[in-house]
Structure formats: C-alpha cells, structure tokens
Amino acid sequence: MNQELLKNLEFTALDIETSGLNPNEHEILEIAAIRFDQDKILNTYNFLVKPLKPLNSSAQTVNGITAKMLENARGLDTILPEFLKFIDGSALVIQNSEFDLSFILSEARKRGIKFPTLPVFCTLNLARKIFPNLPKYNLVALRNQFKIEKMNSQSDRHTFHEALDDSFAAMKVFIHCMDKMNYWSETVEKANYHAKGFKYTNDYLDQESLF
C-alpha cells in the first residue's frame, strides 16, 4: 500500500475513550471509526465497551462515561475482532495516534491477535507540519481553526464524550491537510508525516515504551 496513491485508497478515522492514560492499567471504554475515501463517508462504527475492572470516578469526569452506561455493552473480546475487520485494508487516520494505538495494540497483544500492518496518518503531526503557525494543535483547537461542524448538528446526545464525532473531526483535519498540500495524487510514503518517523502500525508496535 505504500506506493498507492491516496486518491485510490480508503481510510479509517478512529478515536477511543479510555478509563485512564496508561494502557497497562486502564481500559478502552468506547471505540469509534469512520471509513471514508476522498469523496465521501463509506461506513461508521461506534460501540461502548464493558471494561473488565470496575470503573473509577475519575474516568467519568474526563469523558462522561458512567458504569450504568456500560451495563449492556459488549466486551472487547467480541468488539476488537469485528473492529479489525472494519479497518482492514484501509489507512488509519488518528489524532494523537501514539495514544490511541498504545491502547488498541496493547489490547490486541493481550489477546494474541495479530494487528494488520496499515499506514497511519497522525493528524496532530500532520497539522503541525503543514500548518506550522497555529497557536494550538489539540482537536478542539483544530476543529475551531478549520470550522469543522459536528457530525450530526441535530444530535442532543451530550451525556458522554462522543468518540464518533471526534473521528469525524480527525477525518476533516486530515482532508484539510491533504487538500492544502495537493497530496491526493501522491503516494502514502510522500504524504505521510510523523515527527518520530512513524508511518505504519508496526512502527508503533515496536515502541515498547508505549506500553
């Protein structure tokens, strides 16, 4: 896939919500993804995830996800394999890719699941490279900078942090970056950028410090 042109590829923008910051101690509580190409959204994926350990109160203050909301959620044992099918054959688009992939790759490793080798576009790194003079590069700031609307402006679901909407914002930031550089007719290798040189999921998997 490294020599494929971006205009011929499908992408998956993804986002997770977790019970904390350490993948060795904390768990994924929500996982969301949007499959898209240069022209349109192709499909979406969004599920709350029942953790193995009791949810602490500090997690709720960060993302608004409560234990009650997770009562009927499925576990990651069933969600992760179907999520891997959803992203299969696509290039990943993630805001702050090191964080999200540290959890996802760690959970796959715990279950003996081989994670596919896919290109990874980190919108945080791309935005810093392509738009070097912005005051901030977190997703809220980038959303304001590029005037990115909510995925569903009519939604009244504000009871928890919406990972699907953050996936949508990451997708839009990625498109802004690719449009700015006219990269759609370029290859993955040329278009991709990460300050540490990470370009594929294997690059993240090999970084033991992430786990």
C-alpha positions, 0 to 999 in steps of 0.5 A, a space after each residue: 500500500 505504500 506506493 498507492 496513491 491516496 486518491 485510490 485508497 480508503 481510510 479509517 478515522 478512529 478515536 477511543 475513550 479510555 478509563 485512564 492514560 496508561 494502557 497497562 492499567 486502564 481500559 478502552 471504554 468506547 471505540 469509534 471509526 469512520 471509513 471514508 475515501 476522498 469523496 465521501 463517508 463509506 461506513 461508521 462504527 461506534 460501540 461502548 465497551 464493558 471494561 473488565 475492572 470496575 470503573 473509577 470516578 475519575 474516568 467519568 469526569 474526563 469523558 462522561 462515561 458512567 458504569 450504568 452506561 456500560 451495563 449492556 455493552 459488549 466486551 472487547 473480546 467480541 468488539 476488537 475482532 469485528 473492529 479489525 475487520 472494519 479497518 482492514 485494508 484501509 489507512 488509519 487516520 488518528 489524532 494523537 495516534 501514539 495514544 490511541 494505538 498504545 491502547 488498541 495494540 496493547 489490547 490486541 497483544 493481550 489477546 494474541 491477535 495479530 494487528 494488520 500492518 496499515 499506514 497511519 496518518 497522525 493528524 496532530 503531526 500532520 497539522 503541525 507540519 503543514 500548518 506550522 503557525 497555529 497557536 494550538 494543535 489539540 482537536 478542539 483547537 483544530 476543529 475551531 481553526 478549520 470550522 469543522 461542524 459536528 457530525 450530526 448538528 441535530 444530535 442532543 446526545 451530550 451525556 458522554 464524550 462522543 468518540 464518533 464525532 471526534 473521528 469525524 473531526 480527525 477525518 476533516 483535519 486530515 482532508 484539510 491537510 491533504 487538500 492544502 498540500 495537493 497530496 491526493 495524487 501522491 503516494 502514502 510514503 510522500 504524504 505521510 508525516 510523523 515527527 518520530 518517523 512513524 508511518 505504519 502500525 508496526 512502527 508503533 508496535 515496536 515502541 515498547 515504551 508505549 506500553 
